[in-house]
Amino acid sequence: MRIRVSACGNLFWADDRLVWDDYLEHRQLALAGGNERILRWFVSWKELSSVAEMDPDPTTCTRLSSFAEQLLARDILIEQDSPRHRAEERLLVSWSPWGPSARAFHFSTRSHRSTPYVTADRMSATLWEKIQNGATPPSRFKSYPGVPRFPLPVRSAANWEHRDLLDVLDRRRSVREFGDDPIELSTLGALLDVVGKPITRPERAGFVVTEEMFRTSPSGGGRHPTEIYVYARNVAGLTPGLYHYSAEEHGLEQLDRSATDAELVAAAGDQEWLGKSGALLIYTSMIERSQWKYPFSRAYRVLMMDVGHLSQTVYLAATALGMSITFTAALRDEIVEDLIQCDPTSEIVVGISALGTRQT
């Protein structure tokens, strides 16, 4: 029997124990001392009986052989041409361009037939229990105390060129050419008013206690983890530089940070067209907001969905306002993090929408 280590597992240390994470079966197994030798031995296909070659001491070899058989029974070691081996080979072919980390994340957050879920009522009750036990939900809003603040015009102050939804959907395009005219502040304010400002839902008033929020875009559990930063490059009435959009106040907080066009282009994967835009909307996710309600790794997928929903709403609003717009996720995260000065362990960079006036 030829065996080797499974290709669909990871090893990590936890509380001084070596743990095998089988992400296909959602199993984590603590390994006893000595198993490391077995895993190293079987990094390539070998006969199970080859364990006898590992150590000159017969007693040690007997113990290692027992370890190998236990690992084989748990699919940490797999038999060549077994159903598990064939399943792994199919997976490796499909996912090879994206590497081991991507497939490990996907399959470790993939739900199974027996995955337990709780009802919405039970989830709400759990949140209330957390609050009653003294846990404080993370704030819906990020703010920068002590920085200059500028109120923004509301949606009614702008000229909306298109108001029919079907017309806007048909007109929506990714446009990477921008005009030289500045974006009017009323236009930027109207867009952020529509896409970023909270919506009042009187029938859901109780949800304020658990810090849910409602916007024109859907969000998993009403958590809205996405923050919006505005890099004003060519906006009438705004000094070029970085601002944070205050959804609570519908205004901009000036962060006294700037970048050259070349630095902005480098941050966006060397896409030259971005350096000709009028403004950038930089999206980050505050992971604590979603973790508060969903303390399991699958919720990471929802962070990406939230930005997708929001950026599409930005697309539609910008189209209705007669602007050019495109979205990109081709970013050098570290450069964007340096510009925003965010902590990537708690606030992650996800994408950018580039806005501008239309070319004439």
C-alpha positions as a printed NumPy array, in Angstrom:
array([[  0.   ,   0.   ,   0.   ],
       [  1.511,   3.347,  -1.078],
       [  0.603,   6.352,   1.018],
       [  1.507,  10.011,   1.451],
       [  0.38 ,  13.071,   3.394],
       [ -2.972,  14.513,   2.317],
       [ -2.698,  17.606,   0.112],
       [ -5.837,  19.117,   1.659],
       [ -4.772,  19.877,   5.178],
       [ -2.763,  22.423,   7.135],
       [ -0.659,  22.239,  10.274],
       [ -0.6  ,  24.884,  12.985],
       [  0.369,  25.204,  16.619],
       [ -2.293,  25.839,  19.263],
       [ -1.587,  25.786,  23.013],
       [  1.67 ,  23.875,  22.488],
       [ -0.083,  21.247,  20.409],
       [  0.45 ,  20.503,  16.742],
       [ -2.962,  20.486,  15.063],
       [ -3.912,  19.03 ,  11.685],
       [ -6.686,  20.978,   9.972],
       [ -8.497,  18.855,   7.366],
       [-10.369,  21.595,   5.514],
       [-12.312,  19.206,   3.306],
       [-13.991,  17.464,   6.216],
       [-13.875,  20.383,   8.673],
       [-11.903,  18.363,  11.222],
       [ -9.091,  19.495,  13.474],
       [ -7.017,  16.826,  15.18 ],
       [ -4.277,  17.345,  17.762],
       [ -1.255,  15.209,  16.916],
       [  0.743,  13.355,  19.538],
       [  4.509,  13.818,  19.683],
       [  6.276,  11.706,  17.089],
       [  3.695,  12.181,  14.368],
       [  5.844,  14.908,  12.849],
       [  8.362,  12.249,  11.835],
       [  5.649,  10.292,  10.075],
       [  4.443,  13.354,   8.157],
       [  7.958,  14.191,   7.015],
       [  8.584,  10.593,   5.965],
       [  5.476,  10.395,   3.825],
       [  5.75 ,  13.714,   1.984],
       [  5.964,  11.596,  -1.169],
       [  4.458,   8.238,  -2.031],
       [  5.994,   5.373,  -0.057],
       [  4.916,   1.922,   1.003],
       [  3.299,   1.821,   4.421],
       [  5.774,  -0.879,   5.379],
       [  8.642,   1.569,   4.789],
       [  8.111,   2.821,   8.338],
       [ 10.467,   0.   ,   9.349],
       [ 13.278,   1.98 ,   7.708],
       [ 12.745,   5.058,   9.846],
       [ 14.565,   3.956,  12.978],
       [ 16.957,   1.151,  13.899],
       [ 15.122,   0.541,  17.171],
       [ 12.318,  -2.041,  16.65 ],
       [ 10.266,  -0.646,  19.541],
       [ 10.363,   2.833,  18.033],
       [  9.418,   1.475,  14.61 ],
       [  6.443,  -0.361,  16.11 ],
       [  5.26 ,   2.882,  17.701],
       [  5.757,   4.845,  14.455],
       [  3.892,   2.169,  12.498],
       [  0.959,   2.543,  14.887],
       [  1.023,   6.319,  14.377],
       [  1.023,   5.85 ,  10.595],
       [ -1.981,   3.535,  10.694],
       [ -3.902,   6.01 ,  12.883],
       [ -3.081,   8.879,  10.525],
       [ -4.172,   6.756,   7.575],
       [ -7.484,   5.95 ,   9.255],
       [ -8.134,   9.691,   9.667],
       [ -7.189,  10.72 ,   6.103],
       [ -4.139,  12.635,   7.282],
       [ -2.244,  10.048,   5.298],
       [ -4.048,   8.9  ,   2.171],
       [ -3.779,   5.748,   0.109],
       [ -2.856,   6.045,  -3.553],
       [ -5.862,   5.671,  -5.897],
       [ -8.318,   5.741,  -2.983],
       [-11.548,   7.793,  -3.264],
       [ -9.967,  10.495,  -1.072],
       [ -6.865,  10.594,  -3.293],
       [ -8.953,  10.953,  -6.461],
       [-11.066,  13.695,  -4.871],
       [ -7.932,  15.592,  -3.89 ],
       [ -6.459,  15.269,  -7.364],
       [ -9.577,  16.781,  -8.938],
       [ -9.456,  19.634,  -6.461],
       [ -5.76 ,  20.308,  -7.046],
       [ -6.275,  20.53 , -10.803],
       [ -9.172,  22.979, -10.454],
       [ -7.544,  25.224,  -7.848],
       [ -3.86 ,  25.061,  -8.808],
       [ -3.71 ,  28.584, -10.363],
       [ -4.835,  30.138,  -7.06 ],
       [ -2.551,  28.178,  -4.765],
       [ -3.066,  26.337,  -1.473],
       [ -4.242,  29.285,   0.63 ],
       [ -7.228,  30.066,  -1.603],
       [ -8.465,  26.489,  -1.715],
       [ -7.903,  26.078,   2.031],
       [-10.015,  29.166,   2.746],
       [-12.787,  28.204,   0.356],
       [-13.203,  24.645,   1.508],
       [-12.752,  25.435,   5.192],
       [-15.662,  27.909,   4.938],
       [-17.781,  25.701,   2.673],
       [-20.906,  24.521,   4.503],
       [-21.796,  20.845,   4.67 ],
       [-25.167,  19.119,   4.722],
       [-25.022,  18.901,   8.499],
       [-23.783,  22.455,   9.114],
       [-25.848,  23.827,  12.03 ],
       [-27.608,  27.155,  11.631],
       [-29.653,  29.16 ,  14.091],
       [-32.895,  31.018,  13.436],
       [-32.989,  34.804,  13.154],
       [-34.883,  34.946,  16.452],
       [-32.241,  32.837,  18.17 ],
       [-29.48 ,  35.012,  16.736],
       [-31.208,  38.163,  17.988],
       [-31.651,  36.601,  21.409],
       [-27.956,  35.71 ,  21.498],
       [-26.973,  39.313,  20.74 ],
       [-29.241,  40.609,  23.471],
       [-27.75 ,  38.119,  25.895],
       [-24.272,  39.361,  25.041],
       [-25.316,  42.946,  25.728],
       [-27.025,  42.038,  28.992],
       [-23.837,  40.284,  30.06 ],
       [-21.868,  43.48 ,  29.561],
       [-20.498,  43.035,  26.04 ],
       [-20.586,  46.226,  23.974],
       [-21.287,  45.973,  20.242],
       [-18.819,  47.77 ,  17.96 ],
       [-19.933,  51.151,  16.747],
       [-21.645,  51.454,  13.387],
       [-19.556,  54.518,  12.642],
       [-15.858,  55.257,  12.493],
       [-14.801,  58.799,  13.284],
       [-11.666,  60.888,  13.561],
       [-11.996,  63.3  ,  16.495],
       [-10.241,  66.619,  16.226],
       [ -9.877,  66.78 ,  12.451],
       [-11.492,  69.414,  10.191],
       [-15.024,  68.485,   9.123],
       [-16.956,  69.577,   6.068],
       [-20.713,  69.034,   5.667],
       [-21.769,  67.663,   2.298],
       [-24.715,  68.67 ,   0.113],
       [-27.607,  66.216,   0.088],
       [-28.999,  64.376,  -2.917],
       [-31.54 ,  67.036,  -3.818],
       [-28.761,  69.575,  -4.488],
       [-27.429,  67.688,  -7.503],
       [-28.519,  67.437, -11.109],
       [-29.64 ,  63.843, -11.679],
       [-29.442,  63.19 , -15.403],
       [-31.183,  59.793, -15.276],
       [-33.828,  58.714, -12.798],
       [-35.412,  55.669, -14.408],
       [-33.922,  52.495, -12.902],
       [-34.026,  50.451, -16.103],
       [-32.426,  53.309, -18.005],
       [-29.637,  53.569, -15.427],
       [-29.043,  49.805, -15.49 ],
       [-28.709,  49.859, -19.257],
       [-26.345,  52.844, -19.17 ],
       [-24.053,  51.479, -16.426],
       [-20.53 ,  50.919, -17.74 ],
       [-16.986,  50.711, -16.428],
       [-15.456,  53.847, -17.931],
       [-11.728,  54.474, -17.469],
       [-11.532,  57.822, -19.25 ],
       [-12.232,  60.958, -17.251],
       [-12.717,  64.587, -18.191],
       [-10.556,  67.479, -16.994],
       [-13.481,  69.302, -15.339],
       [-13.667,  68.925, -11.561],
       [-16.388,  66.935,  -9.861],
       [-18.888,  69.321,  -8.315],
       [-19.164,  69.04 ,  -4.543],
       [-22.937,  68.793,  -4.896],
       [-22.465,  65.745,  -7.143],
       [-20.084,  64.008,  -4.729],
       [-22.349,  64.857,  -1.799],
       [-25.425,  63.503,  -3.586],
       [-23.65 ,  60.248,  -4.422],
       [-22.456,  59.692,  -0.841],
       [-25.881,  60.665,   0.478],
       [-27.465,  57.913,  -1.609],
       [-24.887,  55.18 ,  -1.08 ],
       [-23.419,  55.834,   2.36 ],
       [-25.836,  57.592,   4.663],
       [-27.943,  55.399,   6.971],
       [-31.618,  54.933,   6.215],
       [-34.094,  55.361,   9.041],
       [-36.257,  52.285,   9.556],
       [-38.783,  53.129,  12.31 ],
       [-40.112,  49.57 ,  12.394],
       [-36.592,  48.326,  13.215],
       [-35.728,  50.945,  15.824],
       [-34.741,  48.319,  18.4  ],
       [-31.841,  47.259,  16.245],
       [-29.979,  50.455,  17.139],
       [-29.093,  48.841,  20.465],
       [-27.187,  46.046,  18.741],
       [-25.733,  48.571,  16.261],
       [-27.373,  47.26 ,  13.095],
       [-27.716,  49.773,  10.295],
       [-29.605,  50.102,   7.024],
       [-28.423,  51.626,   3.744],
       [-29.504,  51.489,   0.13 ],
       [-27.254,  48.441,  -0.314],
       [-27.804,  45.124,   1.492],
       [-25.376,  43.966,   4.143],
       [-25.027,  40.654,   5.957],
       [-26.95 ,  40.916,   9.215],
       [-27.307,  44.679,   8.822],
       [-23.708,  45.048,  10.037],
       [-22.42 ,  47.288,   7.205],
       [-18.72 ,  46.783,   7.911],
       [-17.653,  48.87 ,   4.89 ],
       [-16.045,  52.264,   5.475],
       [-15.588,  54.79 ,   2.667],
       [-12.573,  57.056,   2.285],
       [-12.541,  59.747,  -0.37 ],
       [ -9.349,  60.73 ,  -2.1  ],
       [-10.23 ,  64.077,  -3.65 ],
       [ -7.985,  64.63 ,  -6.62 ],
       [-10.109,  67.084,  -8.638],
       [-13.199,  68.023,  -6.642],
       [-14.446,  71.624,  -6.656],
       [-14.181,  73.152,  -3.19 ],
       [-11.988,  70.42 ,  -1.68 ],
       [ -8.259,  70.597,  -1.073],
       [ -6.683,  67.573,  -2.811],
       [ -6.008,  64.804,  -0.33 ],
       [ -7.603,  62.079,   1.766],
       [-10.919,  62.377,   3.572],
       [-13.033,  59.944,   5.554],
       [-16.744,  59.881,   4.848],
       [-18.679,  60.312,   8.08 ],
       [-21.903,  58.396,   7.449],
       [-23.276,  59.546,  10.792],
       [-22.921,  63.246,   9.946],
       [-22.962,  63.045,   6.123],
       [-19.752,  64.956,   5.887],
       [-16.066,  64.597,   5.201],
       [-13.304,  64.396,   7.801],
       [-10.052,  65.776,   6.426],
       [ -7.173,  63.446,   7.28 ],
       [ -4.212,  65.593,   6.187],
       [ -2.727,  62.86 ,   4.002],
       [ -1.869,  63.167,   0.354],
       [ -0.266,  61.194,  -2.452],
       [  1.13 ,  61.976,  -5.858],
       [ -0.614,  60.686,  -8.96 ],
       [  2.232,  58.208,  -9.384],
       [  1.688,  56.904,  -5.848],
       [ -2.041,  56.509,  -6.456],
       [ -1.342,  54.624,  -9.678],
       [  1.138,  52.368,  -7.882],
       [ -1.426,  51.688,  -5.156],
       [ -3.847,  50.5  ,  -7.843],
       [ -1.555,  48.025,  -9.539],
       [ -0.018,  50.529, -11.989],
       [ -3.33 ,  51.284, -13.712],
       [ -2.485,  54.652, -15.301],
       [ -6.087,  55.717, -15.885],
       [ -6.719,  55.919, -12.138],
       [ -4.343,  58.885, -11.905],
       [ -6.668,  60.933, -14.109],
       [ -9.827,  60.458, -12.03 ],
       [-11.537,  63.223, -10.107],
       [-11.968,  61.241,  -6.884],
       [-11.396,  57.771,  -5.484],
       [-13.726,  56.008,  -3.112],
       [-11.563,  53.61 ,  -1.103],
       [-13.452,  50.786,   0.618],
       [-12.302,  49.067,   3.781],
       [-14.03 ,  46.502,   5.995],
       [-14.158,  46.787,   9.786],
       [-14.1  ,  43.093,  10.608],
       [-15.238,  43.531,  14.226],
       [-18.702,  44.696,  13.131],
       [-19.419,  41.42 ,  11.36 ],
       [-17.612,  39.286,  13.939],
       [-19.908,  40.667,  16.627],
       [-22.86 ,  38.865,  15.079],
       [-21.099,  36.137,  13.094],
       [-18.088,  34.751,  15.025],
       [-17.181,  32.183,  12.372],
       [-14.856,  32.361,   9.382],
       [-17.51 ,  32.011,   6.673],
       [-18.536,  35.603,   7.461],
       [-15.31 ,  36.734,   5.753],
       [-17.028,  35.885,   2.468],
       [-19.818,  38.305,   3.393],
       [-17.352,  41.192,   3.748],
       [-16.527,  40.794,   0.065],
       [-20.215,  40.574,  -0.854],
       [-20.926,  43.783,   1.096],
       [-18.365,  45.727,  -0.905],
       [-19.755,  44.226,  -4.107],
       [-23.279,  45.354,  -3.235],
       [-22.103,  48.826,  -2.221],
       [-19.862,  49.362,  -5.236],
       [-22.707,  48.424,  -7.577],
       [-24.919,  51.01 ,  -5.891],
       [-22.098,  53.52 ,  -6.389],
       [-21.982,  52.524, -10.077],
       [-25.702,  53.162, -10.485],
       [-25.734,  56.435,  -8.566],
       [-22.715,  57.73 , -10.491],
       [-24.353,  56.75 , -13.784],
       [-27.541,  58.549, -12.799],
       [-25.452,  61.639, -11.994],
       [-23.795,  61.545, -15.411],
       [-20.332,  60.58 , -14.122],
       [-17.677,  58.21 , -15.409],
       [-16.862,  55.398, -12.989],
       [-15.049,  52.111, -12.67 ],
       [-14.175,  49.742,  -9.825],
       [-10.922,  47.912,  -9.211],
       [ -9.695,  45.358,  -6.725],
       [ -6.202,  45.246,  -8.283],
       [ -4.571,  46.984,  -5.349],
       [ -1.283,  46.958,  -3.511],
       [ -2.862,  46.714,  -0.107],
       [  0.179,  47.898,   1.842],
       [  0.395,  51.168,  -0.103],
       [ -3.322,  51.858,   0.468],
       [ -2.964,  50.927,   4.147],
       [ -0.073,  53.373,   4.482],
       [ -2.166,  56.133,   2.906],
       [ -5.193,  55.487,   5.088],
       [ -3.034,  54.573,   8.102],
       [ -5.355,  51.712,   8.971],
       [ -4.474,  48.606,  10.958],
       [ -4.832,  45.65 ,   8.557],
       [ -5.464,  43.285,  11.461],
       [ -8.819,  44.956,  12.092],
       [ -9.596,  47.106,   9.027],
       [ -8.908,  45.519,   5.663],
       [ -8.593,  47.208,   2.265],
       [-11.005,  45.713,  -0.28 ],
       [-11.423,  47.896,  -3.361],
       [-11.576,  51.332,  -5.006],
       [-14.125,  53.112,  -7.195],
       [-12.623,  55.782,  -9.456],
       [-14.953,  58.668, -10.334],
       [-14.733,  61.581, -12.675],
       [-16.542,  63.862, -15.043],
       [-17.183,  62.616, -18.544],
       [-14.8  ,  63.351, -21.365],
       [-16.15 ,  65.865, -23.848]])
